[in-house]
Every structure is written in C-alpha cells, then in structure tokens.
C-alpha cells in the first residue's frame, strides 16, 4: 500500500524534481503534460491518492482503475480526479498525449466561494470521465492553451485569470452532461455533511502499518464535530440518504477491499490498521456485510486481475 502523495512527494517520485516555488498567492497550481509524467510510468500504475485536484485533457487509449473497477479512455476525453479518490492509470498507447492542470483546493477557494466538493466533476471517491467530439475537444484545448499562456505570464493578477480558465474547463464539461444534479451544497446545513466526509476521508488517508484508524464509531465523529449523533444522522440522511454508521461501515469495507487487492498485508495486519481488536472480529464483520471472508474476496478478485 502506498501512502497518499503530497505535492512534494508527487514531484519527487513522478518527475524526479522538487515542487515549484510557492507563489505570492495561497495554494498550488501547475501545468504538466504526459511527457513529464511518463518519466516514471510505474508510479502512475500505483494505486494511491494524491493531495490535489487534477483536470486532464487526453488523446489516446488508457485505463483508470478506482473503486475496484477499471474504466477505459480512448480517442479524445477530459478527466477530473479529486484528492478523495484513490486511483491508478496506465497506457500502452505509444502515441498517447495528455495535458494536466494540478492544483490544491485552497488555490481555487482563495478567489471563489464555490465549494469544489459540490461540483459533479469532483464527486468524492469517483473519477469523472467524458468522451469528446473533435470540435468539443478543440474548444477545451483552446482553453487549456490560454491557461498555459497565463501561467507563464508575469501579470501580477494572473492567478485570478487562471482560476477563471479552470472554471471554464469545469463548467464547460458539466454543461455537456444534461440534468446536472443539485447537490444542495449552498445550504448551510450541508457544511456538517462536508465536514464529516472530510474528517472520514482524512482518517483513512492516514492509515498505514504504524498508524491504525483512529475514529470508527458515530459517537467518535459526532464528538469531534461538536454535535450529537442524532443531529449528525439527521444531516447525513437528508443529504446522503444514509446514517452515520452505514457510511462508516461502507468506508471500512471499501478500504478493506483496496488493501486486500493492492497490498500483501496479512489479514491480521489489515484488521489491526482498521481498528479491530481481533482478526476474527474483522473477518466476521467483513463477512456479515459482504457475504464472503476477506481472504475469499482477495483470492477470487486477484485471480481476475
């Protein structure tokens, strides 16, 4: 299992370089292309989270793996990846091309009141992939070129122009999909849901062999959020249609599946990092909600890879 990639580690392992110097504005932004990233294709194939958002304009064949599924891209496409999604990418296409905008959440939040997590293209745990016709690709490619020009300029307020172009990419793509859902994110009560999801994700981001999961019960989360379990349940039921315990359970099972498929950790080790006192407790818990044991899941799914 790979630790989540900070920006500094991303530049070290993917690009064999140090991250760019911080600019005068808060946050981080950069533009890369596939020629940069393919210096270390092995890192691209590693299943991991990265501590930044990514918008990729692609041309060619490749495969994204996330949430125990594989999604192929081909031809021309645009892809959005967020820090709450653990994923990998690989391509055998020698003519593959890609241009990437990578940025931190506070880079956009510094000049916009829009909550990035409310945008359909940045749904937590998912990757948004949209296939493009030639004319649509060319329009998005034009916006990307404007971004690159602004990024290289010495204009004192270029961060605002870059932000505008990023939102052009986001909203242009979302408008291609009809019936974009209303997430309700402008409702102030929705902030409790967002804070819970962020806290939940951060718990699993920090899980590693020497650092087990810390918060696991609804009461743990309610206490740390400064609310009651009843209030948290009402909020989550309203916006997500699930109770706190159900969301935590689903996250534990999801994380267990990822570790089972993408590490060589033993069942005892996995039980410990997910905060089960005994491996038998973990096995019974897993089987209760999935219908199979952890080892059965690992064996049957690894045979398909």
C-alpha positions in Angstrom: 0.0 0.0 0.0 1.3 3.4 -1.0 0.9 6.4 1.3 -1.1 9.3 -0.2 1.1 11.5 -2.3 1.8 15.0 -1.0 2.7 17.6 -3.6 6.4 17.4 -2.7 6.4 13.6 -3.0 4.5 13.7 -6.3 7.2 15.8 -7.8 9.9 13.6 -6.3 8.6 10.3 -7.5 6.8 11.2 -10.7 9.0 14.0 -12.1 12.3 13.4 -10.3 12.3 17.1 -9.3 11.3 19.4 -6.5 7.9 21.1 -6.5 7.7 24.6 -7.9 8.4 27.5 -5.6 5.3 28.8 -3.8 3.9 32.0 -5.5 2.6 35.0 -3.7 -1.0 33.7 -3.7 -2.1 30.8 -1.4 -2.3 27.3 -2.8 -0.6 25.4 -5.5 -1.1 25.2 -9.3 0.9 23.7 -12.1 0.5 22.5 -15.7 2.1 19.2 -16.8 1.9 17.0 -19.9 2.3 13.3 -20.4 5.9 13.7 -21.5 6.6 14.9 -17.9 4.6 12.1 -16.2 5.8 9.2 -18.3 9.3 9.6 -16.9 8.1 7.2 -14.2 5.1 5.2 -15.5 5.5 2.8 -12.7 4.3 5.4 -10.2 1.3 6.1 -12.5 0.3 2.5 -12.2 0.5 2.6 -8.3 -3.0 2.7 -6.7 -2.9 5.8 -4.5 -4.4 9.1 -3.6 -2.8 12.5 -4.3 -3.3 15.6 -2.3 -4.5 17.8 -5.1 -7.2 18.1 -7.8 -6.4 17.2 -11.4 -8.0 18.1 -14.8 -6.6 16.1 -17.7 -7.3 16.7 -21.4 -6.3 13.4 -23.1 -5.9 12.0 -26.6 -5.3 8.2 -26.9 -6.1 4.9 -25.1 -5.6 4.2 -21.4 -7.2 2.7 -18.3 -8.1 4.3 -15.0 -8.6 2.0 -12.0 -10.6 3.1 -9.0 -13.2 1.8 -6.6 -12.4 -1.7 -7.7 -13.3 -1.0 -11.3 -11.5 -0.2 -14.5 -12.6 2.5 -16.9 -11.1 2.8 -20.4 -10.5 6.1 -22.1 -10.0 6.3 -25.8 -9.9 8.9 -28.6 -10.3 12.4 -27.1 -11.5 12.8 -23.5 -11.4 15.0 -20.4 -10.9 13.6 -16.9 -11.4 15.1 -13.4 -9.7 13.5 -10.4 -10.0 14.7 -6.8 -8.0 14.0 -3.6 -10.6 11.7 -2.1 -10.2 9.2 -4.9 -7.6 6.5 -4.8 -6.7 5.6 -8.4 -4.1 4.4 -10.9 -3.5 5.0 -14.6 -1.8 3.0 -17.3 -1.4 3.2 -21.1 0.2 1.1 -23.7 -0.5 3.7 -26.4 2.8 4.9 -27.7 1.0 7.9 -29.2 -0.8 8.9 -26.0 -1.0 12.6 -25.3 -2.2 14.4 -22.2 -2.1 17.9 -20.7 -2.8 18.2 -17.0 -3.8 21.0 -14.6 -3.0 20.1 -11.0 -4.0 22.4 -8.1 -4.8 22.4 -4.4 -8.2 23.2 -3.0 -7.2 26.5 -1.5 -5.8 27.7 -4.8 -9.4 28.0 -6.2 -11.0 28.8 -2.8 -8.8 31.8 -2.5 -10.7 33.6 -5.3 -14.0 31.7 -5.4 -16.8 31.0 -2.9 -17.7 27.8 -4.8 -17.3 24.6 -2.8 -15.3 22.3 -5.1 -16.9 19.2 -3.5 -20.3 20.4 -4.6 -19.3 20.1 -8.2 -20.4 16.8 -10.0 -17.0 16.5 -11.7 -15.3 16.2 -8.3 -17.6 13.7 -6.6 -15.6 12.1 -3.7 -14.3 8.7 -4.5 -15.1 8.9 -8.2 -13.3 9.9 -11.4 -15.3 11.9 -13.9 -14.5 10.9 -17.5 -16.2 12.5 -20.5 -15.5 11.4 -24.2 -15.2 14.4 -26.5 -16.1 15.0 -30.2 -13.4 16.7 -32.2 -14.9 20.2 -32.1 -15.6 20.0 -28.4 -12.0 18.8 -27.7 -10.6 21.7 -29.8 -12.6 24.2 -27.7 -11.4 22.7 -24.4 -7.8 22.5 -25.9 -8.1 26.2 -26.6 -9.0 27.0 -23.0 -6.0 24.8 -21.9 -3.7 26.8 -24.1 -5.0 30.1 -22.6 -4.3 28.6 -19.2 -0.7 27.8 -20.2 -0.2 31.4 -21.5 -1.5 33.0 -18.3 0.6 30.6 -16.2 3.8 31.7 -18.0 3.0 35.4 -17.9 4.4 37.9 -15.4 1.0 39.6 -14.9 0.6 40.4 -11.2 -3.0 39.1 -11.1 -2.6 36.1 -13.3 -3.9 33.7 -10.5 -7.4 35.2 -10.9 -7.2 34.6 -14.7 -6.0 31.0 -14.2 -8.9 30.4 -11.8 -11.3 31.7 -14.4 -10.0 29.4 -17.0 -10.1 26.4 -14.6 -13.8 27.1 -14.0 -14.3 27.4 -17.8 -13.0 23.9 -18.1 -15.2 22.7 -15.2 -18.4 24.3 -16.3 -18.0 23.7 -20.0 -17.7 20.0 -19.3 -20.6 19.9 -16.8 -22.8 21.6 -19.3 -22.1 18.7 -21.7 -23.9 16.4 -19.3 -27.7 17.1 -19.2 -29.6 17.1 -15.9 -26.6 18.0 -13.7 -27.9 17.3 -10.1 -28.4 19.9 -7.5 -26.2 18.8 -4.6 -27.7 21.3 -2.1 -24.2 22.4 -1.2 -25.3 26.1 -0.8 -27.5 25.1 2.1 -25.5 26.0 5.4 -26.7 22.7 7.0 -24.8 20.9 4.2 -21.5 22.0 5.8 -21.8 19.5 8.6 -22.0 16.7 5.9 -18.9 18.1 4.2 -17.0 18.3 7.5 -18.0 14.8 8.3 -16.9 13.5 4.9 -13.6 15.4 5.1 -12.9 14.0 8.6 -13.8 10.5 7.4 -11.5 10.7 4.4 -8.7 12.1 6.5 -9.0 9.2 8.8 -8.4 6.7 6.0 -5.7 8.9 4.3 -3.6 8.5 7.4 -4.0 4.7 7.8 -0.7 2.8 7.4 1.1 -0.1 9.1 2.3 2.1 12.0 -0.9 4.2 12.3 -4.2 2.5 12.6 -7.7 4.0 12.1 -8.5 6.3 15.0 -12.2 7.2 14.7 -14.7 4.3 13.9 -18.0 4.9 15.7 -20.7 7.5 15.1 -20.1 8.9 18.6 -16.4 9.4 17.8 -17.2 11.5 14.8 -20.1 13.4 16.4 -17.8 14.3 19.4 -15.0 15.6 17.1 -17.5 17.6 15.0 -19.0 19.2 18.1 -22.5 17.8 17.5 -24.7 14.8 18.6 -25.1 11.5 16.9 -28.8 12.3 16.4 -28.1 15.6 14.7 -25.3 14.1 12.5 -27.7 11.2 11.5 -30.4 13.7 10.5 -28.0 15.7 8.4 -26.5 12.7 6.6 -29.9 11.2 6.0 -31.1 14.4 4.4 -28.1 14.9 2.1 -26.7 11.4 1.5 -29.7 9.2 2.4 -27.6 7.1 4.8 -27.0 7.0 8.6 -23.6 7.7 10.1 -22.9 4.1 10.9 -23.8 2.9 7.4 -21.4 5.5 5.8 -18.6 4.5 8.2 -19.3 0.8 7.6 -19.2 1.2 3.8 -16.0 3.2 4.0 -14.4 0.5 6.2 -15.4 -2.3 3.7 -14.2 -0.1 0.8 -10.8 0.5 2.4 -10.5 -3.2 3.3 -11.1 -4.2 -0.3 -8.5 -1.7 -1.5 -5.9 -3.1 0.9 -6.8 -6.7 0.1 -6.3 -6.1 -3.6 -3.4 -3.7 -3.6 -1.1 -4.9 -0.8 0.4 -8.1 0.5 -0.7 -7.3 4.1 -2.0 -10.3 6.1 -5.5 -10.4 7.4 -4.2 -9.8 11.0 -2.4 -6.7 9.8 -5.4 -5.4 8.0 -7.6 -6.0 11.0 -5.2 -4.0 13.2 -5.0 -1.0 10.9 -8.8 -0.8 10.6 -9.0 -0.8 14.4 -10.4 -4.3 15.0 -9.1 -5.8 18.3 -9.0 -9.3 16.9 -8.7 -10.5 13.3 -11.7 -12.8 13.9 -13.8 -9.7 14.7 -12.7 -8.2 11.4 -13.4 -11.5 9.4 -16.9 -11.8 10.9 -17.7 -8.1 10.3 -16.5 -8.3 6.7 -18.4 -11.5 6.0 -21.6 -10.1 7.6 -21.7 -7.2 5.2 -20.2 -8.7 2.0 -21.2 -12.4 2.2 -17.6 -13.6 1.9 -14.4 -13.6 4.0 -11.6 -11.2 3.3 -9.4 -14.0 2.1 -12.1 -15.3 -0.3 -12.5 -11.8 -1.7 -8.8 -11.4 -2.2 -8.4 -14.8 -3.9 -11.3 -14.5 -6.2 -10.6 -10.9 -7.3 -6.8 -11.3 -7.7 -7.4 -14.2 -10.0 -9.3 -11.9 -12.3 -6.6 -9.2 -12.5 
